[in-house]
Amino acid sequence: LEFKMPLEPLLMSNDPLDLRLLRYFLETAEHLSFTAGARACGITQSALSQAIRQLESRLGVPLFDRGDRRVTLTAAGEELLGRT
C-alpha cells in the first residue's frame, strides 16, 4: 500500500488544516457514516465529504468505500486509522 505522500508529516503536523482533516477522518471512521461524522464535527455532510476528498487527494488514495447508505474503510483508511 503506497500513499502519494508520507503519513508522518501529516500525523505530526501542527497545521490547523491538517489537524481538522484528521479529526474529520477519525470521526467518519468511528461512525462509518458521513452524516454522523459531520454531526460529531459540527459541520454539514457536504463540507465533511469535501474535506475527506481533499485528504484523499493529498494522500493519493481513497480512505473510504462509499456504497448505498454504507461507508467502509479501505485498506489505506485502516492503515491511517491505525496510525492516528
Disulfide bonds with the S-S distance in Angstrom:
none
